[in-house]
Amino acid sequence: MFGIKVFSCFFFFFFFFFFFFFKINYYLECFSIALSLFYNFLSKNKLYHFYFCILTNF
């Protein structure tokens, strides 16, 4: 009985950590891709100062 409890606790924590880590990784990856695309867009656009001012005001 004790072994099953320990195993279930370990499994639950492992699953939670695994899921949380991959969620965080996924969101960070999406955020970095969006940020790089945004900077790429700003560097190519002549009105990047205007867009940056609008975004910083929000």
N, CA, C, O and CB atoms as a CASP TS submission, in Angstrom:
PFRMAT TS
TARGET T0000
AUTHOR 0000-0000-0000
METHOD Language model
MODEL 1
PARENT N/A
ATOM      1  N   MET     1       0.845  -1.204   0.000  1.00  0.00           N
ATOM      2  CA  MET     1       0.000   0.000   0.000  1.00  0.00           C
ATOM      3  C   MET     1       0.887   1.263   0.000  1.00  0.00           C
ATOM      4  O   MET     1       0.637   2.210  -0.746  1.00  0.00           O
ATOM      5  CB  MET     1      -0.959   0.001   1.244  1.00  0.00           C
ATOM      6  N   PHE     2       1.905   1.255   0.835  1.00  0.00           N
ATOM      7  CA  PHE     2       2.785   2.424   0.933  1.00  0.00           C
ATOM      8  C   PHE     2       3.532   2.661  -0.384  1.00  0.00           C
ATOM      9  O   PHE     2       3.703   3.800  -0.819  1.00  0.00           O
ATOM     10  CB  PHE     2       3.792   2.242   2.088  1.00  0.00           C
ATOM     11  N   GLY     3       3.971   1.568  -1.006  1.00  0.00           N
ATOM     12  CA  GLY     3       4.691   1.674  -2.277  1.00  0.00           C
ATOM     13  C   GLY     3       3.812   2.270  -3.372  1.00  0.00           C
ATOM     14  O   GLY     3       4.281   3.071  -4.179  1.00  0.00           O
ATOM     15  N   ILE     4       2.554   1.885  -3.401  1.00  0.00           N
ATOM     16  CA  ILE     4       1.621   2.401  -4.412  1.00  0.00           C
ATOM     17  C   ILE     4       1.401   3.901  -4.201  1.00  0.00           C
ATOM     18  O   ILE     4       1.347   4.667  -5.163  1.00  0.00           O
ATOM     19  CB  ILE     4       0.261   1.639  -4.350  1.00  0.00           C
ATOM     20  N   LYS     5       1.274   4.316  -2.935  1.00  0.00           N
ATOM     21  CA  LYS     5       1.092   5.744  -2.631  1.00  0.00           C
ATOM     22  C   LYS     5       2.299   6.555  -3.090  1.00  0.00           C
ATOM     23  O   LYS     5       2.145   7.602  -3.718  1.00  0.00           O
ATOM     24  CB  LYS     5       0.862   5.951  -1.118  1.00  0.00           C
ATOM     25  N   VAL     6       3.489   6.076  -2.781  1.00  0.00           N
ATOM     26  CA  VAL     6       4.717   6.772  -3.173  1.00  0.00           C
ATOM     27  C   VAL     6       4.816   6.853  -4.683  1.00  0.00           C
ATOM     28  O   VAL     6       5.161   7.897  -5.238  1.00  0.00           O
ATOM     29  CB  VAL     6       5.955   6.064  -2.597  1.00  0.00           C
ATOM     30  N   PHE     7       4.513   5.753  -5.341  1.00  0.00           N
ATOM     31  CA  PHE     7       4.594   5.705  -6.798  1.00  0.00           C
ATOM     32  C   PHE     7       3.600   6.677  -7.433  1.00  0.00           C
ATOM     33  O   PHE     7       3.936   7.378  -8.386  1.00  0.00           O
ATOM     34  CB  PHE     7       4.335   4.280  -7.301  1.00  0.00           C
ATOM     35  N   SER     8       2.362   6.717  -6.897  1.00  0.00           N
ATOM     36  CA  SER     8       1.342   7.609  -7.458  1.00  0.00           C
ATOM     37  C   SER     8       1.727   9.074  -7.245  1.00  0.00           C
ATOM     38  O   SER     8       1.534   9.905  -8.132  1.00  0.00           O
ATOM     39  CB  SER     8      -0.036   7.323  -6.822  1.00  0.00           C
ATOM     40  N   CYS     9       2.274   9.388  -6.065  1.00  0.00           N
ATOM     41  CA  CYS     9       2.728  10.751  -5.791  1.00  0.00           C
ATOM     42  C   CYS     9       3.853  11.141  -6.737  1.00  0.00           C
ATOM     43  O   CYS     9       3.850  12.236  -7.300  1.00  0.00           O
ATOM     44  CB  CYS     9       3.191  10.884  -4.333  1.00  0.00           C
ATOM     45  N   PHE    10       4.808  10.246  -6.906  1.00  0.00           N
ATOM     46  CA  PHE    10       5.945  10.499  -7.791  1.00  0.00           C
ATOM     47  C   PHE    10       5.477  10.700  -9.220  1.00  0.00           C
ATOM     48  O   PHE    10       5.929  11.617  -9.907  1.00  0.00           O
ATOM     49  CB  PHE    10       6.950   9.347  -7.724  1.00  0.00           C
ATOM     50  N   PHE    11       4.570   9.840  -9.665  1.00  0.00           N
ATOM     51  CA  PHE    11       4.039   9.909 -11.019  1.00  0.00           C
ATOM     52  C   PHE    11       3.306  11.231 -11.243  1.00  0.00           C
ATOM     53  O   PHE    11       3.468  11.879 -12.277  1.00  0.00           O
ATOM     54  CB  PHE    11       3.100   8.724 -11.289  1.00  0.00           C
ATOM     55  N   PHE    12       2.492  11.620 -10.248  1.00  0.00           N
ATOM     56  CA  PHE    12       1.727  12.868 -10.357  1.00  0.00           C
ATOM     57  C   PHE    12       2.657  14.067 -10.459  1.00  0.00           C
ATOM     58  O   PHE    12       2.462  14.931 -11.314  1.00  0.00           O
ATOM     59  CB  PHE    12       0.789  13.032  -9.152  1.00  0.00           C
ATOM     60  N   PHE    13       3.677  14.129  -9.587  1.00  0.00           N
ATOM     61  CA  PHE    13       4.610  15.254  -9.610  1.00  0.00           C
ATOM     62  C   PHE    13       5.418  15.286 -10.895  1.00  0.00           C
ATOM     63  O   PHE    13       5.661  16.350 -11.465  1.00  0.00           O
ATOM     64  CB  PHE    13       5.545  15.188  -8.415  1.00  0.00           C
ATOM     65  N   PHE    14       5.834  14.102 -11.347  1.00  0.00           N
ATOM     66  CA  PHE    14       6.605  14.015 -12.588  1.00  0.00           C
ATOM     67  C   PHE    14       5.774  14.500 -13.761  1.00  0.00           C
ATOM     68  O   PHE    14       6.249  15.273 -14.593  1.00  0.00           O
ATOM     69  CB  PHE    14       7.082  12.576 -12.833  1.00  0.00           C
ATOM     70  N   PHE    15       4.512  14.035 -13.824  1.00  0.00           N
ATOM     71  CA  PHE    15       3.622  14.429 -14.913  1.00  0.00           C
ATOM     72  C   PHE    15       3.367  15.930 -14.891  1.00  0.00           C
ATOM     73  O   PHE    15       3.402  16.583 -15.934  1.00  0.00           O
ATOM     74  CB  PHE    15       2.296  13.668 -14.822  1.00  0.00           C
ATOM     75  N   PHE    16       3.111  16.479 -13.706  1.00  0.00           N
ATOM     76  CA  PHE    16       2.846  17.914 -13.556  1.00  0.00           C
ATOM     77  C   PHE    16       4.050  18.738 -13.996  1.00  0.00           C
ATOM     78  O   PHE    16       3.906  19.716 -14.730  1.00  0.00           O
ATOM     79  CB  PHE    16       2.485  18.245 -12.099  1.00  0.00           C
ATOM     80  N   PHE    17       5.243  18.337 -13.542  1.00  0.00           N
ATOM     81  CA  PHE    17       6.463  19.061 -13.896  1.00  0.00           C
ATOM     82  C   PHE    17       6.718  18.996 -15.394  1.00  0.00           C
ATOM     83  O   PHE    17       7.064  19.995 -16.025  1.00  0.00           O
ATOM     84  CB  PHE    17       7.664  18.493 -13.133  1.00  0.00           C
ATOM     85  N   PHE    18       6.541  17.800 -15.951  1.00  0.00           N
ATOM     86  CA  PHE    18       6.749  17.584 -17.385  1.00  0.00           C
ATOM     87  C   PHE    18       5.820  18.488 -18.204  1.00  0.00           C
ATOM     88  O   PHE    18       6.256  19.180 -19.123  1.00  0.00           O
ATOM     89  CB  PHE    18       6.511  16.096 -17.749  1.00  0.00           C
ATOM     90  N   PHE    19       4.530  18.466 -17.847  1.00  0.00           N
ATOM     91  CA  PHE    19       3.512  19.251 -18.547  1.00  0.00           C
ATOM     92  C   PHE    19       3.801  20.748 -18.425  1.00  0.00           C
ATOM     93  O   PHE    19       3.756  21.480 -19.413  1.00  0.00           O
ATOM     94  CB  PHE    19       2.112  18.933 -17.992  1.00  0.00           C
ATOM     95  N   PHE    20       4.100  21.195 -17.194  1.00  0.00           N
ATOM     96  CA  PHE    20       4.367  22.606 -16.932  1.00  0.00           C
ATOM     97  C   PHE    20       5.596  23.081 -17.700  1.00  0.00           C
ATOM     98  O   PHE    20       5.585  24.153 -18.304  1.00  0.00           O
ATOM     99  CB  PHE    20       4.558  22.844 -15.431  1.00  0.00           C
ATOM    100  N   PHE    21       6.663  22.267 -17.670  1.00  0.00           N
ATOM    101  CA  PHE    21       7.906  22.630 -18.354  1.00  0.00           C
ATOM    102  C   PHE    21       7.685  22.767 -19.854  1.00  0.00           C
ATOM    103  O   PHE    21       8.181  23.707 -20.475  1.00  0.00           O
ATOM    104  CB  PHE    21       8.993  21.588 -18.077  1.00  0.00           C
ATOM    105  N   PHE    22       6.942  21.832 -20.435  1.00  0.00           N
ATOM    106  CA  PHE    22       6.714  21.900 -21.872  1.00  0.00           C
ATOM    107  C   PHE    22       5.794  23.051 -22.248  1.00  0.00           C
ATOM    108  O   PHE    22       5.963  23.661 -23.303  1.00  0.00           O
ATOM    109  CB  PHE    22       6.133  20.597 -22.370  1.00  0.00           C
ATOM    110  N   LYS    23       4.817  23.355 -21.390  1.00  0.00           N
ATOM    111  CA  LYS    23       3.945  24.512 -21.625  1.00  0.00           C
ATOM    112  C   LYS    23       4.778  25.802 -21.629  1.00  0.00           C
ATOM    113  O   LYS    23       4.646  26.632 -22.529  1.00  0.00           O
ATOM    114  CB  LYS    23       2.825  24.588 -20.540  1.00  0.00           C
ATOM    115  N   ILE    24       5.630  25.957 -20.619  1.00  0.00           N
ATOM    116  CA  ILE    24       6.470  27.148 -20.504  1.00  0.00           C
ATOM    117  C   ILE    24       7.403  27.253 -21.710  1.00  0.00           C
ATOM    118  O   ILE    24       7.574  28.328 -22.286  1.00  0.00           O
ATOM    119  CB  ILE    24       7.287  27.116 -19.191  1.00  0.00           C
ATOM    120  N   ASN    25       7.997  26.132 -22.080  1.00  0.00           N
ATOM    121  CA  ASN    25       8.892  26.098 -23.239  1.00  0.00           C
ATOM    122  C   ASN    25       8.163  26.519 -24.499  1.00  0.00           C
ATOM    123  O   ASN    25       8.685  27.295 -25.300  1.00  0.00           O
ATOM    124  CB  ASN    25       9.485  24.701 -23.421  1.00  0.00           C
ATOM    125  N   TYR    26       6.936  25.996 -24.675  1.00  0.00           N
ATOM    126  CA  TYR    26       6.133  26.299 -25.869  1.00  0.00           C
ATOM    127  C   TYR    26       5.803  27.782 -25.929  1.00  0.00           C
ATOM    128  O   TYR    26       5.938  28.411 -26.978  1.00  0.00           O
ATOM    129  CB  TYR    26       4.835  25.468 -25.880  1.00  0.00           C
ATOM    130  N   TYR    27       5.369  28.341 -24.804  1.00  0.00           N
ATOM    131  CA  TYR    27       5.018  29.761 -24.788  1.00  0.00           C
ATOM    132  C   TYR    27       6.240  30.648 -24.995  1.00  0.00           C
ATOM    133  O   TYR    27       6.150  31.663 -25.685  1.00  0.00           O
ATOM    134  CB  TYR    27       4.338  30.119 -23.474  1.00  0.00           C
ATOM    135  N   LEU    28       7.381  30.284 -24.412  1.00  0.00           N
ATOM    136  CA  LEU    28       8.601  31.063 -24.603  1.00  0.00           C
ATOM    137  C   LEU    28       9.054  31.018 -26.056  1.00  0.00           C
ATOM    138  O   LEU    28       9.504  32.022 -26.607  1.00  0.00           O
ATOM    139  CB  LEU    28       9.715  30.546 -23.688  1.00  0.00           C
ATOM    140  N   GLU    29       8.930  29.839 -26.673  1.00  0.00           N
ATOM    141  CA  GLU    29       9.318  29.695 -28.067  1.00  0.00           C
ATOM    142  C   GLU    29       8.421  30.546 -28.956  1.00  0.00           C
ATOM    143  O   GLU    29       8.911  31.240 -29.847  1.00  0.00           O
ATOM    144  CB  GLU    29       9.256  28.224 -28.497  1.00  0.00           C
ATOM    145  N   CYS    30       7.117  30.500 -28.722  1.00  0.00           N
ATOM    146  CA  CYS    30       6.172  31.315 -29.495  1.00  0.00           C
ATOM    147  C   CYS    30       6.470  32.794 -29.308  1.00  0.00           C
ATOM    148  O   CYS    30       6.457  33.562 -30.270  1.00  0.00           O
ATOM    149  CB  CYS    30       4.719  31.009 -29.079  1.00  0.00           C
ATOM    150  N   PHE    31       6.740  33.194 -28.066  1.00  0.00           N
ATOM    151  CA  PHE    31       7.019  34.592 -27.760  1.00  0.00           C
ATOM    152  C   PHE    31       8.292  35.064 -28.448  1.00  0.00           C
ATOM    153  O   PHE    31       8.335  36.170 -28.986  1.00  0.00           O
ATOM    154  CB  PHE    31       7.133  34.793 -26.254  1.00  0.00           C
ATOM    155  N   SER    32       9.330  34.229 -28.432  1.00  0.00           N
ATOM    156  CA  SER    32      10.605  34.616 -29.062  1.00  0.00           C
ATOM    157  C   SER    32      10.458  34.710 -30.572  1.00  0.00           C
ATOM    158  O   SER    32      11.035  35.600 -31.197  1.00  0.00           O
ATOM    159  CB  SER    32      11.713  33.610 -28.707  1.00  0.00           C
ATOM    160  N   ILE    33       9.685  33.793 -31.168  1.00  0.00           N
ATOM    161  CA  ILE    33       9.451  33.840 -32.620  1.00  0.00           C
ATOM    162  C   ILE    33       8.686  35.107 -32.974  1.00  0.00           C
ATOM    163  O   ILE    33       9.022  35.792 -33.940  1.00  0.00           O
ATOM    164  CB  ILE    33       8.668  32.583 -33.100  1.00  0.00           C
ATOM    165  N   ALA    34       7.649  35.419 -32.186  1.00  0.00           N
ATOM    166  CA  ALA    34       6.862  36.628 -32.442  1.00  0.00           C
ATOM    167  C   ALA    34       7.729  37.875 -32.296  1.00  0.00           C
ATOM    168  O   ALA    34       7.618  38.810 -33.088  1.00  0.00           O
ATOM    169  CB  ALA    34       5.657  36.703 -31.482  1.00  0.00           C
ATOM    170  N   LEU    35       8.591  37.885 -31.286  1.00  0.00           N
ATOM    171  CA  LEU    35       9.465  39.027 -31.052  1.00  0.00           C
ATOM    172  C   LEU    35      10.459  39.212 -32.193  1.00  0.00           C
ATOM    173  O   LEU    35      10.702  40.336 -32.632  1.00  0.00           O
ATOM    174  CB  LEU    35      10.209  38.859 -29.734  1.00  0.00           C
ATOM    175  N   SER    36      11.033  38.110 -32.673  1.00  0.00           N
ATOM    176  CA  SER    36      11.998  38.204 -33.773  1.00  0.00           C
ATOM    177  C   SER    36      11.315  38.671 -35.053  1.00  0.00           C
ATOM    178  O   SER    36      11.881  39.465 -35.803  1.00  0.00           O
ATOM    179  CB  SER    36      12.687  36.846 -34.005  1.00  0.00           C
ATOM    180  N   LEU    37      10.103  38.184 -35.308  1.00  0.00           N
ATOM    181  CA  LEU    37       9.348  38.631 -36.486  1.00  0.00           C
ATOM    182  C   LEU    37       9.015  40.116 -36.388  1.00  0.00           C
ATOM    183  O   LEU    37       9.086  40.851 -37.373  1.00  0.00           O
ATOM    184  CB  LEU    37       8.054  37.811 -36.640  1.00  0.00           C
ATOM    185  N   PHE    38       8.652  40.539 -35.182  1.00  0.00           N
ATOM    186  CA  PHE    38       8.318  41.938 -34.941  1.00  0.00           C
ATOM    187  C   PHE    38       9.529  42.842 -35.179  1.00  0.00           C
ATOM    188  O   PHE    38       9.413  43.881 -35.828  1.00  0.00           O
ATOM    189  CB  PHE    38       7.794  42.121 -33.513  1.00  0.00           C
ATOM    190  N   TYR    39      10.689  42.445 -34.653  1.00  0.00           N
ATOM    191  CA  TYR    39      11.903  43.240 -34.870  1.00  0.00           C
ATOM    192  C   TYR    39      12.317  43.237 -36.327  1.00  0.00           C
ATOM    193  O   TYR    39      12.818  44.243 -36.830  1.00  0.00           O
ATOM    194  CB  TYR    39      13.043  42.715 -34.012  1.00  0.00           C
ATOM    195  N   ASN    40      12.117  42.129 -37.009  1.00  0.00           N
ATOM    196  CA  ASN    40      12.410  42.038 -38.434  1.00  0.00           C
ATOM    197  C   ASN    40      11.520  43.014 -39.205  1.00  0.00           C
ATOM    198  O   ASN    40      11.974  43.715 -40.110  1.00  0.00           O
ATOM    199  CB  ASN    40      12.208  40.588 -38.946  1.00  0.00           C
ATOM    200  N   PHE    41      10.242  43.041 -38.824  1.00  0.00           N
ATOM    201  CA  PHE    41       9.283  43.958 -39.449  1.00  0.00           C
ATOM    202  C   PHE    41       9.673  45.414 -39.187  1.00  0.00           C
ATOM    203  O   PHE    41       9.614  46.247 -40.091  1.00  0.00           O
ATOM    204  CB  PHE    41       7.858  43.687 -38.925  1.00  0.00           C
ATOM    205  N   LEU    42      10.069  45.716 -37.955  1.00  0.00           N
ATOM    206  CA  LEU    42      10.444  47.083 -37.610  1.00  0.00           C
ATOM    207  C   LEU    42      11.683  47.540 -38.366  1.00  0.00           C
ATOM    208  O   LEU    42      11.755  48.688 -38.805  1.00  0.00           O
ATOM    209  CB  LEU    42      10.680  47.198 -36.118  1.00  0.00           C
ATOM    210  N   SER    43      12.649  46.658 -38.518  1.00  0.00           N
ATOM    211  CA  SER    43      13.889  47.046 -39.190  1.00  0.00           C
ATOM    212  C   SER    43      13.664  47.287 -40.676  1.00  0.00           C
ATOM    213  O   SER    43      14.379  48.080 -41.288  1.00  0.00           O
ATOM    214  CB  SER    43      14.956  45.976 -38.994  1.00  0.00           C
ATOM    215  N   LYS    44      12.674  46.610 -41.267  1.00  0.00           N
ATOM    216  CA  LYS    44      12.399  46.790 -42.693  1.00  0.00           C
ATOM    217  C   LYS    44      11.456  47.967 -42.967  1.00  0.00           C
ATOM    218  O   LYS    44      11.422  48.506 -44.073  1.00  0.00           O
ATOM    219  CB  LYS    44      11.802  45.516 -43.265  1.00  0.00           C
ATOM    220  N   ASN    45      10.699  48.353 -41.949  1.00  0.00           N
ATOM    221  CA  ASN    45       9.691  49.395 -42.156  1.00  0.00           C
ATOM    222  C   ASN    45      10.263  50.772 -41.817  1.00  0.00           C
ATOM    223  O   ASN    45      11.010  50.933 -40.852  1.00  0.00           O
ATOM    224  CB  ASN    45       8.438  49.113 -41.302  1.00  0.00           C
ATOM    225  N   LYS    46       9.894  51.753 -42.634  1.00  0.00           N
ATOM    226  CA  LYS    46      10.375  53.121 -42.424  1.00  0.00           C
ATOM    227  C   LYS    46       9.672  53.805 -41.252  1.00  0.00           C
ATOM    228  O   LYS    46      10.225  54.713 -40.631  1.00  0.00           O
ATOM    229  CB  LYS    46      10.178  53.943 -43.690  1.00  0.00           C
ATOM    230  N   LEU    47       8.449  53.361 -40.954  1.00  0.00           N
ATOM    231  CA  LEU    47       7.663  54.002 -39.890  1.00  0.00           C
ATOM    232  C   LEU    47       7.799  53.295 -38.561  1.00  0.00           C
ATOM    233  O   LEU    47       6.883  53.336 -37.739  1.00  0.00           O
ATOM    234  CB  LEU    47       6.209  54.056 -40.277  1.00  0.00           C
ATOM    235  N   TYR    48       8.952  52.634 -38.334  1.00  0.00           N
ATOM    236  CA  TYR    48       9.098  51.843 -37.108  1.00  0.00           C
ATOM    237  C   TYR    48       9.075  52.706 -35.852  1.00  0.00           C
ATOM    238  O   TYR    48       8.636  52.245 -34.798  1.00  0.00           O
ATOM    239  CB  TYR    48      10.390  51.050 -37.154  1.00  0.00           C
ATOM    240  N   HIS    49       9.543  53.957 -35.945  1.00  0.00           N
ATOM    241  CA  HIS    49       9.482  54.851 -34.778  1.00  0.00           C
ATOM    242  C   HIS    49       8.030  55.127 -34.394  1.00  0.00           C
ATOM    243  O   HIS    49       7.677  55.149 -33.215  1.00  0.00           O
ATOM    244  CB  HIS    49      10.221  56.184 -35.069  1.00  0.00           C
ATOM    245  N   PHE    50       7.204  55.336 -35.404  1.00  0.00           N
ATOM    246  CA  PHE    50       5.786  55.590 -35.186  1.00  0.00           C
ATOM    247  C   PHE    50       5.114  54.388 -34.527  1.00  0.00           C
ATOM    248  O   PHE    50       4.383  54.546 -33.549  1.00  0.00           O
ATOM    249  CB  PHE    50       5.095  55.925 -36.511  1.00  0.00           C
ATOM    250  N   TYR    51       5.356  53.182 -35.059  1.00  0.00           N
ATOM    251  CA  TYR    51       4.780  51.974 -34.486  1.00  0.00           C
ATOM    252  C   TYR    51       5.272  51.741 -33.063  1.00  0.00           C
ATOM    253  O   TYR    51       4.503  51.348 -32.186  1.00  0.00           O
ATOM    254  CB  TYR    51       5.110  50.772 -35.354  1.00  0.00           C
ATOM    255  N   PHE    52       6.541  51.984 -32.849  1.00  0.00           N
ATOM    256  CA  PHE    52       7.111  51.770 -31.518  1.00  0.00           C
ATOM    257  C   PHE    52       6.486  52.727 -30.505  1.00  0.00           C
ATOM    258  O   PHE    52       6.204  52.337 -29.372  1.00  0.00           O
ATOM    259  CB  PHE    52       8.642  51.952 -31.549  1.00  0.00           C
ATOM    260  N   CYS    53       6.272  53.971 -30.910  1.00  0.00           N
ATOM    261  CA  CYS    53       5.622  54.944 -30.023  1.00  0.00           C
ATOM    262  C   CYS    53       4.205  54.506 -29.673  1.00  0.00           C
ATOM    263  O   CYS    53       3.787  54.599 -28.519  1.00  0.00           O
ATOM    264  CB  CYS    53       5.595  56.335 -30.677  1.00  0.00           C
ATOM    265  N   ILE    54       3.468  54.029 -30.671  1.00  0.00           N
ATOM    266  CA  ILE    54       2.100  53.554 -30.423  1.00  0.00           C
ATOM    267  C   ILE    54       2.120  52.389 -29.445  1.00  0.00           C
ATOM    268  O   ILE    54       1.328  52.348 -28.503  1.00  0.00           O
ATOM    269  CB  ILE    54       1.415  53.131 -31.746  1.00  0.00           C
ATOM    270  N   LEU    55       3.045  51.424 -29.674  1.00  0.00           N
ATOM    271  CA  LEU    55       3.096  50.233 -28.821  1.00  0.00           C
ATOM    272  C   LEU    55       3.542  50.557 -27.403  1.00  0.00           C
ATOM    273  O   LEU    55       3.055  49.947 -26.451  1.00  0.00           O
ATOM    274  CB  LEU    55       4.029  49.203 -29.421  1.00  0.00           C
ATOM    275  N   THR    56       4.453  51.498 -27.246  1.00  0.00           N
ATOM    276  CA  THR    56       4.914  51.824 -25.895  1.00  0.00           C
ATOM    277  C   THR    56       3.860  52.621 -25.135  1.00  0.00           C
ATOM    278  O   THR    56       3.831  52.586 -23.905  1.00  0.00           O
ATOM    279  CB  THR    56       6.227  52.612 -25.954  1.00  0.00           C
ATOM    280  N   ASN    57       2.997  53.339 -25.849  1.00  0.00           N
ATOM    281  CA  ASN    57       1.940  54.096 -25.177  1.00  0.00           C
ATOM    282  C   ASN    57       0.840  53.187 -24.647  1.00  0.00           C
ATOM    283  O   ASN    57       0.188  53.526 -23.660  1.00  0.00           O
ATOM    284  CB  ASN    57       1.345  55.122 -26.128  1.00  0.00           C
ATOM    285  N   PHE    58       0.621  52.038 -25.282  1.00  0.00           N
ATOM    286  CA  PHE    58      -0.442  51.131 -24.842  1.00  0.00           C
ATOM    287  C   PHE    58      -0.093  50.396 -23.560  1.00  0.00           C
ATOM    288  O   PHE    58      -0.892  49.599 -23.069  1.00  0.00           O
ATOM    289  CB  PHE    58      -0.746  50.131 -25.924  1.00  0.00           C
TER
END
